[in-house]
Amino acid sequence: MEDLLGTWQLYFTAPGKPTYKAGQPTGQGFYVPGLMRATLGFSKETEHPTGLIIQNQLQIALLKLRFTGPARVLPQKNLVAFDFERLQLLLGNLTLLAIPVRAGRSQATSFEETPVGKLPFFSFFAATEHYLAARGRGGGLALWQKRN
């Protein structure tokens, strides 16, 4: 878990299933340019039962769309399961919208009780102090670089 802490900037993403034309794969990934900044952040939260919070944010100029929620690490499978509970829309540091969301869970089930098979997750296959590489639940590939 300690290796994941911090903010990671998305640099490359590719879909999980390529499209085919004349029997050849045509789906390509794409580089995320500097004008649009997508980040993934992990931080410790001692007041939350899992002890880990995930933040996924897309920023274009001063406008930010941010999802946050609990996460849990399953080291034996190199997985980080998560669920977003809050959506924020910000202009700079001014919050324009802050609403609760329930991504994939019923109101009756807590994150801690939800089986991993019913949660979104990242399966990390490379993690260093400088970059992360993972596949998502849908099979897509993402590469992030550590931000200072």
N, C-alpha and C positions, 0 to 999 in steps of 0.2 A: 504494500500500500504506500509506503513512503516514497517509492520511485515515481508514483503517479502524481503526487502532490505538486501543485503549481498550475500555470496556465500554458496551454499548448495551442499553437496556431495551425489551423488546417491548411495544408499546401496542395494536396492532391486527393482526389476521390474518383472512384470508378464504380459503376453499377455492378450488382451481383451476377446478373445474367446477361451475357453478350447477345446482341442481335446478329442474325446471320443473313448474308446475301450471297447467293450462288455457293452455299456451303462453307463460306468463310466468315469468321467472326468480324463484325463491323463496329461493335460497341467500343467506345473509347472512354477513358477517364478524362478528367479535366483539371487543370491547374487553377487554384483559387487566387485571383489577382489581388493586388494590394488595395485597390479601391474598395473592395468588399472584404471585410475581415471576419472570418469564422474562427471562433476559439472554443476550446473545451477546457474546463478547469475542474480540478479536484481539490477539496480542502477538508481539513479535519473539523468536525463539529461534535464537541464533547457532550452537548445536550441532546443529540439525536442518537437513538438506539444503535444504529449501524456505525456511527462515528465517522461517516464519510458523506460529503455532499458533492454532487456533480452540477456543473453549470455549463450550458451550451448556449453560445451567443453568436448572433450574426449582427455585424455593424456595417452600416453604409453611412459615411460621413459622421454626423453626430447622432444619427438614429440607431438605436440598439433594440433588438428583439432578444430577450433572454428567458431561457427555461432553466429552472433549478429544481432539485429534489434529492432524495436519498440515493445512495449507492452502496453496494457491498461487493467486496472482492472475494472471489473463489480461486485461491492460488493454485489448487490442484488441477484446475481446468484452464488457467490463465484467463478467466472471465471477470468482467466487471458488469454486474447486473445493476440496473437503475430504473427509476421511474420519476417522471417530472410531475411535480405537485404545484408549481407556481409559474405563471407567465407574467413577464413585465415588458412594457414598452417604454423606453426612455429616450429623451432628447438631451444629450449630454448627461448631466447628473440629475436632471429633472424627470421624475417618474410621471408618465402620462397615463399609464394603465398598469394595474397590478391585480391579477385575478388568480384564484385557485384553479387548477386543472387536475383531472384524474386521468392520466394516460395509461389506459389498459387495465385498470383495476376497478372493482366495484367499490362502492362507498363502505361496504361491510368488511372488506379485507384490508388489513394493514400491509405495508410494504414488507415488513419482517416475516409475515405469514404467507406471502405470495410465493409459490414455487418459481424457481428460476426459469423454468420452461414457459412461464406465462409473462415474463418480463422482457423488455428490450435489453440487449447486452452488447458488449464489445468483447470479442475474443482476440486478445493480443498475441501476436506471434513474433513481435520484436519490440523491445523496450530498452532504451538506454537513457542516460541523463540528457541527451540531446534530441531524441526523436522517439515517436511511438508509431507503430503500424498495427492495424487491427482490421478485422472483418466484423461487420455488424450482424445482427440477427437475420437480416435479409440477404446476407452474402456479399454486400458491398464492401469495398476496400477503402480505407482512409489512412492517410499519412499526416502526422502532425509534427511540428518542430517546437521545441521549448522556447517560450518567450521569457525574456529577462525582466 
